[in-house]
Amino acid sequence: MRKTQLIDAIFVEWDRIWGSKGFDGTSSEYNWLQHNYGISEEDDVRWQLILEHDADELADEDREDHELMKFLEDEHAVQQFLQQLLRCYRSASIAYLHTTNSDQTLPLSQILQPSQVTDIYWIRAERQIGEYPPSTERGGKWLIFVPIENLDETWEKIRIATENGELGSSAKASTAKPNQNAANETQKVICVYSYDWTNKEDVMRIRNQLRHLGITWKIPYKSDDDTYSGKYANRGAKRISKYFE
């Protein structure tokens, strides 16, 4: 995924999280962001500096910071930072929502059914119980393709299993919003993530749990690196599955 694509993808996640309320940069919001996504105030400041550098709007004091400029002008370092930031944003399903009674955070996965969502591409669930290794550069996911009419029922099973710590770090389901990467308009996909595709024992443990949830047909496993590289079946990519079980 190119730098501009990473930036666009991060903006999509930003809008999903903060919605029309927007982000004010208060200490409580930063604490919330750190707790739910593992993104610190320092990470957010660095993200803003990348945007300012690209727009040639850096403050003079920032331009005089040699260590900062060394980072901003290192394309590889910036690319790695943006990739990790995007992974953090995509690792959780929490949005900063407000109710009429009080301010609180709610898991989107518990208030939305994917077939009824038309304004965002994905809804997500994250592990709530037990420990699981953080995502690595070798992260990936099982891809479960289901007919649209079975989407909500299948997602509910996977959401609960994910939050109960029975699968990997997180899962997401495609929604009713049309997606140009979709290979089949009559189906939707549910992604179940693991931290490292080379850890076959963990990958297959998750696959066995999915069988217990009724996913008994063969499904592919795709690395995040192949996704970030734009490798999709509907674009002609071949043999992109790490596993097919």
Backbone bond lengths (Angstrom), bond angles and torsions (degrees), N, CA, C in turn:
res aa  C-N    CA-C-N  psi(-1)  N-CA   C-N-CA  omega(-1)  CA-C   N-CA-C  phi
1 M - - - 1.452 - - 1.530 108.80 -
2 R 1.331 116.48 126.15 1.457 120.33 -178.70 1.533 110.85 -71.45
3 K 1.339 114.85 165.29 1.460 120.45 -176.67 1.524 111.48 -57.36
4 T 1.332 117.35 -45.82 1.466 119.91 -179.20 1.525 111.34 -63.56
5 Q 1.335 116.86 -35.15 1.462 120.34 178.41 1.525 110.59 -68.91
6 L 1.330 116.59 -39.48 1.461 120.09 177.33 1.522 111.00 -62.09
7 I 1.322 116.29 -43.81 1.466 120.48 179.47 1.525 110.66 -62.80
8 D 1.327 117.15 -43.89 1.467 120.65 178.36 1.526 110.74 -61.72
9 A 1.334 116.78 -41.65 1.463 120.94 -179.01 1.525 111.03 -66.05
10 I 1.317 117.25 -37.62 1.466 120.68 178.05 1.523 110.45 -66.65
11 F 1.327 117.65 -38.40 1.466 120.53 176.67 1.532 111.04 -62.31
12 V 1.337 116.81 -37.72 1.468 120.59 177.71 1.527 109.87 -61.48
13 E 1.337 116.46 -45.87 1.464 120.35 178.83 1.526 111.03 -64.49
14 W 1.319 116.30 -39.44 1.472 121.53 178.84 1.527 110.56 -59.03
15 D 1.331 116.00 -45.89 1.465 119.96 179.25 1.521 110.83 -65.33
16 R 1.325 116.81 -37.44 1.462 120.41 179.19 1.519 111.05 -62.78
17 I 1.312 116.46 -40.38 1.460 120.92 -175.31 1.526 112.23 -75.06
18 W 1.328 116.24 -49.22 1.467 119.75 -171.22 1.515 113.80 -96.41
19 G 1.348 117.33 -20.10 1.452 120.78 175.99 1.518 113.39 56.57
20 S 1.323 115.23 -150.84 1.465 120.48 -176.38 1.527 112.25 -70.22
21 K 1.323 117.11 -20.10 1.467 120.60 179.28 1.527 111.38 -62.63
22 G 1.337 115.48 -38.43 1.453 119.40 -177.53 1.519 112.09 80.91
23 F 1.311 115.67 175.29 1.460 122.83 -177.57 1.523 109.34 -115.33
24 D 1.342 116.65 123.27 1.462 121.17 -175.86 1.525 113.44 -99.21
25 G 1.339 117.13 -9.01 1.458 120.02 179.46 1.513 114.00 72.91
26 T 1.336 117.12 26.95 1.460 120.20 177.68 1.525 109.60 -76.92
27 S 1.326 116.18 162.27 1.464 120.01 -179.77 1.524 111.17 -62.50
28 S 1.333 117.59 -37.05 1.463 120.24 179.55 1.527 111.18 -65.99
29 E 1.335 116.91 -37.23 1.459 119.84 178.48 1.528 110.95 -69.05
30 Y 1.316 116.56 -39.68 1.468 119.19 177.30 1.526 111.04 -66.14
31 N 1.332 117.05 -39.28 1.465 120.08 176.93 1.519 110.53 -62.19
32 W 1.332 115.88 -41.10 1.461 120.95 178.71 1.524 110.68 -64.35
33 L 1.327 117.03 -43.47 1.461 122.06 -179.64 1.528 110.63 -63.49
34 Q 1.319 116.32 -41.17 1.465 120.85 178.34 1.525 110.44 -64.80
35 H 1.319 116.98 -44.40 1.462 121.60 -176.42 1.524 112.12 -66.90
36 N 1.326 117.42 -43.51 1.463 120.60 -173.06 1.526 114.42 -90.89
37 Y 1.323 116.99 -25.59 1.463 119.56 -175.51 1.522 114.03 -124.73
38 G 1.317 117.39 -8.10 1.458 119.42 -178.29 1.516 113.19 71.16
39 I 1.345 116.59 22.82 1.466 122.08 -179.72 1.528 108.43 -105.70
40 S 1.313 116.14 121.04 1.462 121.01 -176.57 1.523 111.30 -88.88
41 E 1.318 114.87 168.10 1.466 119.58 174.93 1.528 109.91 -60.73
42 E 1.322 116.83 -37.43 1.468 121.10 178.05 1.530 111.08 -61.93
43 D 1.342 116.66 -40.26 1.468 120.28 177.30 1.522 110.76 -61.72
44 D 1.338 115.47 -43.53 1.461 119.16 -178.51 1.524 111.37 -66.79
45 V 1.329 116.69 -39.26 1.468 119.93 177.74 1.523 110.11 -62.81
46 R 1.318 116.39 -41.44 1.467 119.99 179.32 1.528 110.73 -63.77
47 W 1.323 116.32 -39.33 1.468 121.57 176.54 1.528 110.48 -60.84
48 Q 1.323 116.86 -44.98 1.464 120.53 179.31 1.531 111.16 -64.25
49 L 1.329 116.67 -37.31 1.465 120.28 179.03 1.528 111.55 -67.03
50 I 1.315 117.12 -34.81 1.469 120.46 175.89 1.524 109.94 -61.91
51 L 1.333 116.24 -43.91 1.466 120.37 179.17 1.527 110.72 -64.23
52 E 1.323 116.79 -43.32 1.468 120.43 -179.92 1.528 111.05 -65.59
53 H 1.316 116.78 -37.95 1.467 120.51 178.64 1.522 110.46 -64.72
54 D 1.321 116.76 -43.30 1.467 120.45 179.75 1.525 111.59 -64.58
55 A 1.337 116.21 -32.66 1.467 120.66 -179.81 1.526 112.17 -89.69
56 D 1.324 116.43 3.86 1.470 122.41 -178.13 1.528 110.81 56.51
57 E 1.344 115.36 44.21 1.461 120.81 -178.33 1.526 112.26 -122.46
58 L 1.337 117.14 21.32 1.460 119.88 179.56 1.526 111.01 -66.17
59 A 1.323 115.54 142.03 1.463 120.38 174.88 1.529 109.13 -68.88
60 D 1.324 115.94 155.01 1.465 120.88 -178.24 1.526 111.52 -58.43
61 E 1.321 116.67 -39.80 1.466 119.33 -178.56 1.522 111.32 -64.93
62 D 1.342 117.16 -32.04 1.460 120.24 176.84 1.528 110.84 -71.99
63 R 1.314 116.66 -38.12 1.467 120.57 178.78 1.537 111.41 -64.26
64 E 1.325 116.17 -26.28 1.460 120.49 -179.50 1.526 112.51 -86.88
65 D 1.327 116.00 -4.79 1.470 120.76 177.67 1.531 107.82 -85.32
66 H 1.320 116.77 100.51 1.464 121.19 -172.79 1.532 112.22 -63.64
67 E 1.318 117.04 -38.66 1.467 120.12 179.60 1.522 110.49 -65.22
68 L 1.330 116.66 -43.02 1.458 120.94 178.21 1.526 110.87 -62.81
69 M 1.320 117.68 -46.03 1.460 121.15 -178.28 1.527 111.47 -65.45
70 K 1.319 115.81 -34.52 1.466 119.12 176.94 1.523 110.26 -61.11
71 F 1.343 116.16 -41.42 1.467 120.38 177.46 1.525 111.08 -66.65
72 L 1.327 117.44 -49.43 1.462 121.43 -175.07 1.524 112.71 -63.54
73 E 1.309 117.03 -26.72 1.458 120.64 -178.94 1.522 112.89 -95.30
74 D 1.326 116.02 -0.14 1.463 121.43 176.08 1.528 108.12 -94.35
75 E 1.327 117.07 98.59 1.463 121.37 -174.02 1.526 111.96 -59.22
76 H 1.326 116.82 -38.62 1.466 119.79 -179.30 1.525 110.90 -65.90
77 A 1.330 117.12 -43.75 1.467 121.06 -179.61 1.524 110.99 -64.40
78 V 1.327 117.11 -41.87 1.467 121.06 178.44 1.523 110.28 -64.73
79 Q 1.334 116.59 -42.28 1.465 121.07 178.85 1.526 110.42 -59.84
80 Q 1.325 117.26 -45.64 1.461 121.08 179.57 1.527 111.19 -63.04
81 F 1.319 116.94 -41.72 1.466 120.46 179.45 1.527 110.80 -62.48
82 L 1.330 117.14 -45.14 1.463 120.99 -179.11 1.522 111.12 -65.27
83 Q 1.322 117.44 -38.59 1.461 120.45 177.95 1.522 110.68 -62.71
84 Q 1.325 117.01 -43.82 1.456 120.45 179.50 1.522 111.22 -67.43
85 L 1.322 117.48 -38.98 1.462 121.07 178.14 1.522 110.51 -62.22
86 L 1.326 116.60 -42.11 1.461 120.38 179.17 1.523 110.52 -65.38
87 R 1.341 117.22 -39.88 1.465 120.00 177.50 1.529 110.50 -60.10
88 C 1.320 116.37 -41.78 1.470 119.86 179.17 1.521 110.84 -62.42
89 Y 1.316 117.00 -46.25 1.461 120.49 -179.19 1.522 111.74 -63.23
90 R 1.321 117.08 -34.03 1.460 120.62 -176.90 1.519 112.85 -87.39
91 S 1.313 117.36 -1.56 1.460 120.65 -174.31 1.518 113.11 -85.82
92 A 1.321 117.60 -8.83 1.462 120.11 -175.78 1.514 111.33 -134.65
93 S 1.327 114.76 163.61 1.463 120.07 -176.35 1.514 112.40 -114.68
94 I 1.326 117.36 14.44 1.461 120.47 -174.97 1.524 110.99 -87.22
95 A 1.303 116.48 136.73 1.464 121.29 172.91 1.526 108.36 -121.83
96 Y 1.301 116.88 148.16 1.462 121.74 -178.65 1.527 107.80 -82.68
97 L 1.345 116.10 88.61 1.454 121.64 -174.76 1.528 110.49 -102.89
98 H 1.316 115.50 153.55 1.464 120.98 177.51 1.529 109.11 -122.34
99 T 1.335 115.56 136.13 1.453 120.18 176.09 1.521 108.89 -104.49
100 T 1.315 115.95 173.00 1.467 119.65 -179.24 1.525 111.26 -72.28
101 N 1.345 117.24 -20.33 1.453 119.83 -176.33 1.524 112.97 -93.19
102 S 1.312 117.06 -44.36 1.466 119.63 -177.09 1.511 109.55 -160.30
103 D 1.328 115.57 158.80 1.454 120.60 176.88 1.523 108.81 -76.54
104 Q 1.339 116.22 133.49 1.449 120.26 178.06 1.519 108.91 -161.43
105 T 1.307 114.96 164.16 1.456 120.00 175.69 1.512 108.70 -105.32
106 L 1.312 115.79 139.07 1.454 121.51 -178.28 1.516 109.86 -131.40
107 P 1.342 118.24 139.51 1.449 119.37 174.24 1.528 109.90 -68.07
108 L 1.322 116.70 124.39 1.460 119.70 177.78 1.512 111.21 -58.61
109 S 1.335 117.01 -35.26 1.457 120.49 -176.43 1.518 112.35 -60.77
110 Q 1.347 117.68 -25.01 1.455 120.46 -177.16 1.526 113.29 -89.98
111 I 1.325 118.04 -9.70 1.455 119.14 -178.87 1.527 112.95 -117.52
112 L 1.344 116.79 -3.76 1.457 120.20 -177.78 1.521 111.52 -127.92
113 Q 1.319 116.50 143.32 1.454 122.24 168.82 1.518 107.02 -104.02
114 P 1.332 118.20 131.77 1.469 119.90 -173.12 1.519 114.54 -57.18
115 S 1.324 117.80 -33.31 1.466 119.60 -178.29 1.520 112.67 -70.32
116 Q 1.354 117.44 -13.43 1.460 121.30 -177.80 1.529 112.76 -102.87
117 V 1.331 116.12 -1.08 1.465 120.89 -176.68 1.522 109.77 -97.97
118 T 1.325 117.08 126.96 1.468 120.80 -177.13 1.528 113.94 -123.81
119 D 1.351 117.71 -4.63 1.467 119.16 -174.46 1.525 114.25 -106.31
120 I 1.332 118.10 -9.80 1.462 122.16 174.72 1.523 108.22 -133.50
121 Y 1.342 116.18 156.20 1.462 120.43 -175.35 1.525 113.62 -79.34
122 W 1.327 117.26 -28.95 1.463 120.22 -172.85 1.524 111.02 -139.05
123 I 1.342 115.47 150.94 1.457 120.72 162.05 1.523 106.37 -120.79
124 R 1.323 116.42 151.21 1.452 120.68 -169.16 1.523 112.23 -129.56
125 A 1.317 114.13 158.10 1.466 122.08 172.00 1.519 107.41 -133.67
126 E 1.326 117.03 148.06 1.464 120.73 178.15 1.514 110.60 -130.58
127 R 1.300 114.57 155.47 1.461 121.73 179.37 1.533 109.57 -59.76
128 Q 1.329 116.06 131.32 1.460 121.97 178.00 1.525 112.18 -111.05
129 I 1.331 116.41 -18.70 1.462 121.46 -174.44 1.525 109.51 -123.88
130 G 1.318 116.41 135.18 1.457 120.85 175.24 1.518 113.33 81.13
131 E 1.328 115.38 166.60 1.458 122.28 -179.35 1.522 110.50 -95.95
132 Y 1.331 115.49 150.10 1.461 121.11 175.82 1.523 107.04 -151.33
133 P 1.344 118.37 141.72 1.470 119.88 -177.35 1.527 112.05 -59.59
134 P 1.320 117.64 145.50 1.470 120.58 176.28 1.516 110.91 -66.19
135 S 1.316 115.84 154.96 1.462 121.03 -179.27 1.521 110.75 -62.09
136 T 1.337 115.26 146.07 1.458 121.76 178.25 1.524 109.21 -119.49
137 E 1.323 116.24 -179.60 1.462 120.59 176.70 1.522 111.34 -67.46
138 R 1.331 116.78 -11.61 1.468 121.31 178.35 1.526 111.33 -102.91
139 G 1.329 116.66 20.18 1.456 120.22 179.47 1.523 111.97 -65.50
140 G 1.325 115.66 162.57 1.461 120.17 179.20 1.514 111.08 -168.64
141 K 1.338 116.92 -169.66 1.460 119.81 -175.77 1.525 111.44 -157.48
142 W 1.323 114.53 148.57 1.457 121.58 167.70 1.523 107.85 -78.01
143 L 1.329 116.61 136.35 1.464 122.11 -179.82 1.524 109.11 -107.48
144 I 1.316 115.92 118.32 1.463 121.63 -177.65 1.521 108.48 -111.81
145 F 1.315 116.51 108.75 1.462 121.35 -179.63 1.528 109.01 -93.99
146 V 1.323 115.80 125.54 1.462 120.64 -177.23 1.525 109.79 -132.67
147 P 1.346 117.79 149.39 1.463 120.16 173.88 1.527 109.87 -59.32
148 I 1.310 116.40 147.73 1.465 120.34 -177.05 1.526 111.96 -54.43
149 E 1.335 116.77 -38.01 1.460 119.36 -177.25 1.538 112.56 -67.77
150 N 1.332 117.92 -17.40 1.469 121.13 178.98 1.531 112.82 -103.00
151 L 1.318 116.57 1.80 1.460 120.67 -172.49 1.525 112.86 -61.00
152 D 1.319 117.80 -52.80 1.466 120.83 -174.27 1.528 111.97 -62.96
153 E 1.324 116.22 -42.54 1.467 120.33 -179.01 1.533 111.12 -64.98
154 T 1.332 115.69 -44.60 1.470 119.62 179.94 1.519 110.73 -66.19
155 W 1.324 116.47 -43.14 1.465 120.39 -179.94 1.520 111.46 -61.61
156 E 1.320 117.91 -39.75 1.460 120.45 -178.64 1.525 110.95 -60.40
157 K 1.336 116.91 -41.02 1.468 120.31 178.37 1.527 110.82 -63.93
158 I 1.329 115.53 -44.82 1.466 120.11 -177.09 1.523 110.80 -71.01
159 R 1.326 116.89 -37.63 1.470 120.14 177.91 1.522 110.71 -59.40
160 I 1.309 116.59 -49.23 1.466 120.77 -178.12 1.524 110.66 -63.15
161 A 1.336 116.63 -44.17 1.466 120.32 179.83 1.523 111.20 -63.75
162 T 1.324 116.45 -38.52 1.465 120.50 178.33 1.520 110.69 -64.37
163 E 1.319 117.29 -49.74 1.462 121.35 -177.65 1.525 111.92 -66.17
164 N 1.344 116.99 -27.74 1.460 121.08 179.38 1.528 112.97 -84.36
165 G 1.331 116.93 1.99 1.456 120.12 176.43 1.510 114.86 79.68
166 E 1.337 117.90 22.24 1.461 121.21 -177.71 1.524 112.80 -91.85
167 L 1.332 117.71 -14.30 1.464 121.01 -177.01 1.530 109.26 -116.10
168 G 1.344 117.93 -125.16 1.461 120.81 -179.83 1.509 111.87 -106.22
169 S 1.324 115.19 -141.12 1.464 120.18 -176.74 1.517 112.63 -77.18
170 S 1.342 116.41 -36.56 1.459 120.20 -172.33 1.522 109.95 -164.47
171 A 1.326 114.84 173.29 1.463 121.89 176.00 1.517 107.85 -150.77
172 K 1.319 116.80 158.93 1.458 120.04 175.48 1.521 109.29 -146.66
173 A 1.327 115.71 154.03 1.461 121.73 179.60 1.517 109.35 -125.48
174 S 1.318 116.30 136.82 1.462 119.80 175.58 1.523 109.00 -70.86
175 T 1.315 115.84 149.19 1.458 121.72 -175.52 1.530 111.14 -105.04
176 A 1.321 115.38 -170.06 1.464 120.70 179.77 1.519 112.63 -76.01
177 K 1.325 118.19 -8.73 1.460 120.01 178.41 1.523 109.80 -69.11
178 P 1.330 118.96 126.15 1.468 121.23 -179.08 1.525 111.25 -58.12
179 N 1.339 115.21 137.76 1.463 121.41 -177.70 1.523 108.98 -127.44
180 Q 1.326 116.73 125.41 1.459 120.84 -176.94 1.529 112.80 -65.81
181 N 1.331 117.32 -17.10 1.459 120.13 179.42 1.520 112.77 -86.24
182 A 1.339 117.30 -6.44 1.462 120.54 -178.86 1.521 110.71 -67.95
183 A 1.338 115.68 134.69 1.462 120.53 -178.87 1.524 111.89 -86.79
184 N 1.344 117.12 -21.66 1.461 120.92 -174.94 1.525 108.50 -145.58
185 E 1.319 117.56 120.75 1.467 121.47 -176.35 1.522 113.11 -70.95
186 T 1.333 117.37 -16.59 1.467 120.40 -179.10 1.525 112.04 -90.39
187 Q 1.325 116.76 -3.67 1.457 121.07 -178.60 1.530 111.13 -125.25
188 K 1.310 114.77 158.43 1.458 122.02 171.08 1.526 108.21 -124.30
189 V 1.325 115.69 162.26 1.464 119.32 -177.38 1.525 110.69 -119.17
190 I 1.317 114.98 142.81 1.460 123.13 172.67 1.521 107.08 -117.03
191 C 1.324 116.66 129.30 1.466 122.07 -178.61 1.525 109.32 -107.10
192 V 1.323 115.79 130.25 1.464 121.57 177.73 1.525 107.59 -118.00
193 Y 1.323 116.60 115.19 1.462 122.13 -167.50 1.530 113.96 -90.70
194 S 1.337 114.62 147.09 1.462 121.83 168.42 1.524 108.07 -128.89
195 Y 1.326 116.26 161.64 1.472 119.50 -171.11 1.523 113.68 -81.24
196 D 1.365 117.71 -21.40 1.467 119.84 -172.85 1.523 109.03 -156.71
197 W 1.344 116.82 111.68 1.464 119.34 -176.71 1.519 112.71 -68.14
198 T 1.344 117.88 -18.53 1.465 119.79 179.09 1.527 111.95 -81.11
199 N 1.333 117.94 -11.30 1.463 121.42 174.49 1.529 107.49 -85.71
200 K 1.324 115.23 83.91 1.469 120.45 -173.18 1.520 111.84 -62.87
201 E 1.325 116.92 -34.98 1.463 120.03 -179.59 1.526 110.64 -60.01
202 D 1.321 117.21 -46.04 1.462 120.82 179.86 1.524 111.03 -69.06
203 V 1.325 117.01 -42.28 1.466 121.13 179.77 1.524 110.23 -59.52
204 M 1.334 117.23 -43.97 1.462 120.60 -178.19 1.527 111.80 -75.58
205 R 1.330 117.19 -28.11 1.470 119.05 173.56 1.521 110.18 -60.42
206 I 1.334 115.54 -44.87 1.465 120.04 178.43 1.519 110.26 -63.52
207 R 1.344 116.22 -40.88 1.477 119.30 179.77 1.519 110.80 -61.34
208 N 1.318 117.77 -41.48 1.463 120.77 179.77 1.526 111.16 -64.96
209 Q 1.326 116.71 -38.17 1.462 119.71 176.99 1.526 110.95 -63.86
210 L 1.327 116.53 -37.37 1.466 120.14 177.92 1.526 110.89 -64.55
211 R 1.322 117.44 -34.47 1.469 120.14 176.13 1.522 110.31 -62.85
212 H 1.333 115.84 -39.74 1.467 119.70 177.82 1.531 111.61 -63.78
213 L 1.342 116.30 -23.95 1.466 120.81 178.74 1.525 112.20 -88.66
214 G 1.331 116.94 2.40 1.463 120.52 177.33 1.510 114.99 102.80
215 I 1.339 117.88 1.77 1.469 120.72 178.76 1.522 107.05 -88.29
216 T 1.326 117.14 79.10 1.462 121.86 -172.04 1.523 113.43 -96.27
217 W 1.338 118.11 -14.70 1.461 120.41 177.91 1.526 109.55 -80.16
218 K 1.329 116.58 164.74 1.458 120.11 -179.33 1.527 111.01 -70.74
219 I 1.333 115.30 137.71 1.465 120.91 179.77 1.532 109.11 -133.58
220 P 1.338 117.90 152.42 1.467 120.84 -179.98 1.523 112.41 -89.82
221 Y 1.328 114.80 156.34 1.460 122.39 172.63 1.518 107.27 -117.67
222 K 1.331 116.70 129.22 1.466 122.48 -176.01 1.523 109.91 -123.59
223 S 1.314 116.91 137.98 1.464 120.40 178.16 1.525 110.37 -76.97
224 D 1.336 116.18 150.96 1.463 120.48 176.38 1.523 110.61 -64.18
225 D 1.327 116.43 -33.12 1.461 120.13 -179.57 1.523 110.88 -60.77
226 D 1.345 117.12 -39.86 1.466 120.20 177.83 1.527 110.86 -67.51
227 T 1.332 116.68 -35.57 1.464 119.83 176.81 1.520 110.65 -65.57
228 Y 1.345 116.55 -47.76 1.463 120.38 179.82 1.527 111.51 -62.12
229 S 1.344 116.89 -27.23 1.466 121.34 179.86 1.524 112.26 -83.16
230 G 1.340 117.18 0.27 1.460 120.98 177.04 1.511 114.41 78.13
231 K 1.341 117.35 26.06 1.459 120.58 -179.68 1.526 109.62 -89.15
232 Y 1.337 115.71 106.44 1.458 122.43 179.28 1.519 109.33 -129.99
233 A 1.336 116.04 146.86 1.458 120.40 -178.53 1.521 111.85 -61.58
234 N 1.350 117.23 -36.57 1.463 119.26 -178.15 1.517 112.80 -74.99
235 R 1.333 116.59 -2.54 1.467 121.01 174.96 1.527 111.32 -107.63
236 G 1.330 115.10 9.76 1.455 119.57 175.50 1.510 115.65 94.77
237 A 1.328 118.18 1.38 1.464 120.29 -179.62 1.526 110.04 -68.21
238 K 1.324 116.76 138.67 1.453 122.74 -178.47 1.530 110.16 -119.68
239 R 1.333 114.87 150.76 1.461 122.41 173.65 1.531 112.40 50.56
240 I 1.309 115.78 51.09 1.464 119.70 -179.43 1.532 112.41 -97.94
241 S 1.333 117.44 -3.37 1.462 120.40 -179.93 1.525 110.58 -81.83
242 K 1.320 116.80 131.27 1.462 121.45 174.13 1.525 110.36 -77.15
243 Y 1.331 115.96 -33.93 1.461 122.28 176.91 1.521 108.14 -140.43
244 F 1.335 115.65 158.09 1.465 121.29 174.33 1.517 106.23 -146.01
245 E 1.313 114.98 97.48 1.470 120.42 -171.86 1.524 111.44 -129.86
